[in-house]
Structures are given as C-alpha cells and as structure tokens.
Amino acid sequence: MTKEEKLLTMRNLWEDMRSEISTAYETPEMIDLLDQRSARIESGEAQLLDWDKVKGSIGRQ
C-alpha cells in the first residue's frame, strides 16, 4: 500500500468506528493488561517493535 492508500484506509476506519468508540468501554481487565504491558515497556523488560520488520520476519527462524 502506498502512504496515501494507508491514510485513506485509516480515515475510512476512523469514520466507520467513530460512533462506536464513544459507546465502547474498557473492562477493568483490559485496563489492567494495558497497564502491565506499559510498565514492562517502561522498565525495559519489553520493547515495541516496528510492524514492517515483524512482518518481514514471520516464518523465518
């Protein structure tokens, strides 16, 4: 996908989901999981990976 196609896709997804986001809610379990993951990243125990690099490594070992 080109950058323009990606941006258009993101815009379309946002427009499609915008009305649902205000009615959606996060459960306490979801919030706890996100907090745990955030703490692991901040402590250096985990790291964020670039999606394009991850995609390229799938299936290779």
Residue frames relative to the residue before (quaternion, step in Angstrom):
aa qw qx qy qz dx dy dz
M 1.0000 0.0000 0.0000 0.0000 0.00 0.00 0.00
T 0.4250 -0.6677 0.5435 0.2794 3.51 -1.08 0.69
K 0.6656 -0.4874 0.3672 0.4295 3.54 -1.26 0.29
E 0.6453 0.5276 -0.3202 0.4502 3.58 0.98 -0.82
E 0.6507 0.5065 -0.3119 0.4720 3.59 1.01 -0.81
K 0.6324 0.5281 -0.3264 0.4633 3.58 1.03 -0.79
L 0.6704 0.4935 -0.3021 0.4646 3.58 0.91 -0.91
L 0.6422 0.5106 -0.3231 0.4716 3.59 0.98 -0.77
T 0.6383 0.5177 -0.3196 0.4716 3.58 1.00 -0.80
M 0.6478 0.5104 -0.3154 0.4695 3.58 0.95 -0.87
R 0.6455 0.5159 -0.3209 0.4628 3.57 0.94 -0.86
N 0.6695 0.5022 -0.2992 0.4583 3.57 0.90 -0.92
L 0.6424 0.5101 -0.3215 0.4730 3.58 1.00 -0.81
W 0.6522 0.5140 -0.3200 0.4561 3.57 0.92 -0.90
E 0.6593 0.5038 -0.3148 0.4609 3.60 0.87 -0.89
D 0.6622 0.5140 -0.3013 0.4545 3.55 1.00 -0.82
M 0.7706 0.3833 -0.1864 0.4738 3.59 0.96 -0.87
R 0.4638 0.7304 -0.4321 0.2544 3.59 1.16 -0.46
S 0.6923 0.4748 -0.2977 0.4546 3.60 0.83 -0.89
E 0.6697 0.5056 -0.2971 0.4556 3.59 1.09 -0.66
I 0.5900 0.6051 -0.3719 0.3839 3.58 1.07 -0.67
S 0.6713 0.4997 -0.3175 0.4459 3.58 0.91 -0.80
T 0.7119 0.4189 -0.2629 0.4986 3.60 1.15 -0.45
A 0.5671 0.5905 -0.3876 0.4237 3.59 1.26 -0.21
Y 0.1229 -0.7882 0.5979 0.0785 3.54 -1.17 0.45
E 0.3795 -0.6884 0.5678 0.2442 3.50 -1.26 0.49
T 0.3931 -0.7035 0.5383 0.2465 3.53 -0.90 0.90
P 0.6409 -0.5074 0.3879 0.4257 3.60 -1.17 0.33
E 0.6207 0.5441 -0.3390 0.4514 3.60 1.09 -0.69
M 0.6457 0.5121 -0.3196 0.4677 3.58 0.98 -0.81
I 0.6572 0.5074 -0.3063 0.4656 3.56 0.92 -0.91
D 0.6446 0.5197 -0.3161 0.4631 3.59 0.96 -0.86
L 0.6568 0.5093 -0.3105 0.4613 3.59 0.91 -0.89
L 0.6653 0.4919 -0.3045 0.4720 3.60 0.92 -0.87
D 0.6323 0.5222 -0.3265 0.4701 3.59 1.03 -0.75
Q 0.6417 0.5215 -0.3184 0.4635 3.59 0.99 -0.84
R 0.6724 0.4952 -0.2949 0.4644 3.57 0.90 -0.92
S 0.6384 0.5257 -0.3177 0.4639 3.55 1.00 -0.83
A 0.6513 0.5165 -0.3066 0.4637 3.58 0.98 -0.86
R 0.6379 0.5247 -0.3243 0.4610 3.59 1.01 -0.79
I 0.6492 0.4999 -0.3167 0.4779 3.57 1.01 -0.74
E 0.6748 0.5038 -0.2938 0.4522 3.57 0.89 -0.94
S 0.6924 0.4707 -0.2801 0.4696 3.60 1.04 -0.73
G 0.5111 -0.6477 0.4207 0.3771 3.59 1.23 -0.32
E 0.4605 0.6883 -0.4421 0.3446 3.59 1.28 -0.01
A 0.7733 0.1435 -0.0728 0.6133 3.58 1.17 -0.64
Q 0.1676 -0.7835 0.5877 0.1129 3.54 -1.24 0.32
L 0.4699 -0.6365 0.5255 0.3129 3.53 -1.23 0.49
L 0.2157 -0.7847 0.5724 0.1009 3.54 -1.00 0.84
D 0.5138 -0.6210 0.5019 0.3139 3.53 -1.20 0.62
W 0.4803 -0.7101 0.4331 0.2784 3.59 -0.62 1.12
D 0.6423 0.5250 -0.3417 0.4417 3.62 0.93 -0.78
K 0.6520 0.4934 -0.3169 0.4806 3.60 1.03 -0.73
V 0.6356 0.5221 -0.3308 0.4626 3.58 0.99 -0.80
K 0.6407 0.5278 -0.3300 0.4495 3.60 0.88 -0.92
G 0.6867 0.5016 -0.2856 0.4420 3.56 0.94 -0.89
S 0.7106 0.4504 -0.2646 0.4714 3.58 1.15 -0.50
I 0.4755 0.6756 -0.4494 0.3399 3.61 1.21 -0.19
G 0.8066 0.2382 -0.2063 0.5001 3.54 -0.86 1.02
R 0.6613 0.4524 -0.3096 0.5120 3.59 1.26 -0.08
Q 0.1061 0.7980 -0.5888 0.0720 3.56 -0.87 0.88
